[in-house]
Amino acid sequence: METYDLVVIGSGPAGQKAAIAAAKLGKRAAVVERRNMVGGVCINTGTVPSKTLREAVLYLTGLSQRELYGQSYQGEERHHRRRSVRAHDARDRQGDRRHPESARA
């Protein structure tokens, strides 16, 4: 049986900070999460994903309406494609961190 100095319930922002603070002090910490992804509701299904989607829609809507104001986005497709690839790469790297090694009781 493993022994820990601190058991944190929930892997949301507060739980992560508590576990990190304990580790920095040389303590052994375990984080207990009922879901198979860390980050809590805010990061995975709540505020952050919905705001990210909202910002993407606003950005893309603005691109399609530029010509109304005398600007065109012709020739910028390559820039936006590169930006999109970087965003997907960042998302994939973040996804790798969201599936930590887990133990089942």
C-alpha positions as YAML, in Angstrom:
chain: A
units: angstrom
residues:
- id: 1
  name: MET
  ca: [0.00, 0.00, 0.00]
- id: 2
  name: GLU
  ca: [1.30, 3.45, -0.94]
- id: 3
  name: THR
  ca: [1.56, 6.18, 1.69]
- id: 4
  name: TYR
  ca: [1.11, 9.87, 1.00]
- id: 5
  name: ASP
  ca: [1.54, 13.05, 2.98]
- id: 6
  name: LEU
  ca: [-1.40, 14.69, 1.20]
- id: 7
  name: VAL
  ca: [-4.41, 13.35, -0.69]
- id: 8
  name: VAL
  ca: [-6.12, 15.94, -2.88]
- id: 9
  name: ILE
  ca: [-9.71, 15.35, -3.95]
- id: 10
  name: GLY
  ca: [-10.30, 16.80, -7.40]
- id: 11
  name: SER
  ca: [-7.83, 17.82, -10.08]
- id: 12
  name: GLY
  ca: [-9.21, 21.27, -10.81]
- id: 13
  name: PRO
  ca: [-7.06, 24.39, -10.51]
- id: 14
  name: ALA
  ca: [-7.12, 24.38, -6.69]
- id: 15
  name: GLY
  ca: [-6.34, 20.67, -6.47]
- id: 16
  name: GLN
  ca: [-3.45, 20.99, -8.89]
- id: 17
  name: LYS
  ca: [-2.00, 23.94, -6.96]
- id: 18
  name: ALA
  ca: [-2.28, 22.04, -3.68]
- id: 19
  name: ALA
  ca: [-0.50, 18.97, -5.09]
- id: 20
  name: ILE
  ca: [2.23, 21.08, -6.71]
- id: 21
  name: ALA
  ca: [2.79, 23.06, -3.50]
- id: 22
  name: ALA
  ca: [3.12, 19.84, -1.51]
- id: 23
  name: ALA
  ca: [5.56, 18.38, -4.05]
- id: 24
  name: LYS
  ca: [7.69, 21.54, -3.93]
- id: 25
  name: LEU
  ca: [7.91, 21.09, -0.16]
- id: 26
  name: GLY
  ca: [9.16, 17.53, -0.66]
- id: 27
  name: LYS
  ca: [5.89, 15.85, 0.31]
- id: 28
  name: ARG
  ca: [4.24, 12.94, -1.49]
- id: 29
  name: ALA
  ca: [0.87, 13.94, -2.90]
- id: 30
  name: ALA
  ca: [-1.88, 11.89, -4.55]
- id: 31
  name: VAL
  ca: [-4.66, 13.47, -6.59]
- id: 32
  name: VAL
  ca: [-7.99, 11.63, -6.67]
- id: 33
  name: GLU
  ca: [-10.19, 12.42, -9.67]
- id: 34
  name: ARG
  ca: [-13.43, 10.66, -10.58]
- id: 35
  name: ARG
  ca: [-13.02, 11.35, -14.30]
- id: 36
  name: ASN
  ca: [-10.31, 9.94, -16.54]
- id: 37
  name: MET
  ca: [-8.93, 13.44, -17.33]
- id: 38
  name: VAL
  ca: [-7.32, 15.94, -15.03]
- id: 39
  name: GLY
  ca: [-8.21, 19.61, -14.99]
- id: 40
  name: GLY
  ca: [-11.66, 19.65, -13.48]
- id: 41
  name: VAL
  ca: [-14.96, 20.71, -15.01]
- id: 42
  name: CYS
  ca: [-13.82, 24.26, -15.82]
- id: 43
  name: ILE
  ca: [-11.00, 23.08, -18.08]
- id: 44
  name: ASN
  ca: [-12.66, 20.08, -19.74]
- id: 45
  name: THR
  ca: [-16.35, 20.86, -20.23]
- id: 46
  name: GLY
  ca: [-17.15, 24.21, -18.69]
- id: 47
  name: THR
  ca: [-15.95, 27.76, -19.03]
- id: 48
  name: VAL
  ca: [-12.67, 27.37, -20.92]
- id: 49
  name: PRO
  ca: [-13.95, 25.25, -23.87]
- id: 50
  name: SER
  ca: [-17.05, 27.40, -24.34]
- id: 51
  name: LYS
  ca: [-15.04, 30.65, -24.31]
- id: 52
  name: THR
  ca: [-12.50, 29.18, -26.72]
- id: 53
  name: LEU
  ca: [-15.27, 28.23, -29.13]
- id: 54
  name: ARG
  ca: [-16.86, 31.67, -28.77]
- id: 55
  name: GLU
  ca: [-13.59, 33.46, -29.54]
- id: 56
  name: ALA
  ca: [-12.98, 31.25, -32.59]
- id: 57
  name: VAL
  ca: [-16.44, 32.04, -33.96]
- id: 58
  name: LEU
  ca: [-15.96, 35.78, -33.40]
- id: 59
  name: TYR
  ca: [-12.56, 35.69, -35.10]
- id: 60
  name: LEU
  ca: [-13.79, 33.74, -38.13]
- id: 61
  name: THR
  ca: [-16.91, 35.90, -38.45]
- id: 62
  name: GLY
  ca: [-14.70, 38.98, -38.51]
- id: 63
  name: LEU
  ca: [-12.62, 37.50, -41.35]
- id: 64
  name: SER
  ca: [-15.68, 36.93, -43.50]
- id: 65
  name: GLN
  ca: [-16.95, 40.48, -42.91]
- id: 66
  name: ARG
  ca: [-13.70, 42.39, -43.58]
- id: 67
  name: GLU
  ca: [-14.68, 43.27, -47.14]
- id: 68
  name: LEU
  ca: [-17.62, 45.28, -45.79]
- id: 69
  name: TYR
  ca: [-15.08, 47.67, -44.26]
- id: 70
  name: GLY
  ca: [-12.74, 47.87, -47.27]
- id: 71
  name: GLN
  ca: [-10.30, 45.14, -46.26]
- id: 72
  name: SER
  ca: [-9.82, 41.74, -47.79]
- id: 73
  name: TYR
  ca: [-8.30, 38.63, -46.37]
- id: 74
  name: GLN
  ca: [-7.22, 37.31, -49.78]
- id: 75
  name: GLY
  ca: [-3.60, 36.21, -49.58]
- id: 76
  name: GLU
  ca: [-3.78, 35.67, -45.84]
- id: 77
  name: GLU
  ca: [-5.01, 32.08, -46.12]
- id: 78
  name: ARG
  ca: [-1.49, 30.71, -45.70]
- id: 79
  name: HIS
  ca: [-1.02, 32.71, -42.48]
- id: 80
  name: HIS
  ca: [-4.33, 31.47, -41.09]
- id: 81
  name: ARG
  ca: [-3.54, 27.88, -42.07]
- id: 82
  name: ARG
  ca: [-0.22, 28.11, -40.20]
- id: 83
  name: ARG
  ca: [-1.98, 29.58, -37.18]
- id: 84
  name: SER
  ca: [-4.55, 26.79, -37.28]
- id: 85
  name: VAL
  ca: [-1.82, 24.13, -37.43]
- id: 86
  name: ARG
  ca: [-0.08, 25.71, -34.42]
- id: 87
  name: ALA
  ca: [-3.36, 25.74, -32.48]
- id: 88
  name: HIS
  ca: [-3.96, 22.05, -33.26]
- id: 89
  name: ASP
  ca: [-0.38, 21.18, -32.24]
- id: 90
  name: ALA
  ca: [-0.80, 23.05, -28.94]
- id: 91
  name: ARG
  ca: [-4.10, 21.27, -28.30]
- id: 92
  name: ASP
  ca: [-2.51, 17.88, -28.97]
- id: 93
  name: ARG
  ca: [0.42, 18.62, -26.63]
- id: 94
  name: GLN
  ca: [-2.03, 19.69, -23.92]
- id: 95
  name: GLY
  ca: [-4.06, 16.51, -24.47]
- id: 96
  name: ASP
  ca: [-1.00, 14.39, -23.74]
- id: 97
  name: ARG
  ca: [-0.79, 15.99, -20.28]
- id: 98
  name: ARG
  ca: [-4.43, 15.32, -19.49]
- id: 99
  name: HIS
  ca: [-4.09, 11.54, -19.25]
- id: 100
  name: PRO
  ca: [-1.75, 10.88, -16.33]
- id: 101
  name: GLU
  ca: [-0.72, 7.49, -15.11]
- id: 102
  name: SER
  ca: [-3.51, 6.19, -12.95]
- id: 103
  name: ALA
  ca: [-4.05, 3.45, -10.43]
- id: 104
  name: ARG
  ca: [-7.36, 1.77, -9.83]
- id: 105
  name: ALA
  ca: [-8.43, 0.41, -6.48]
...
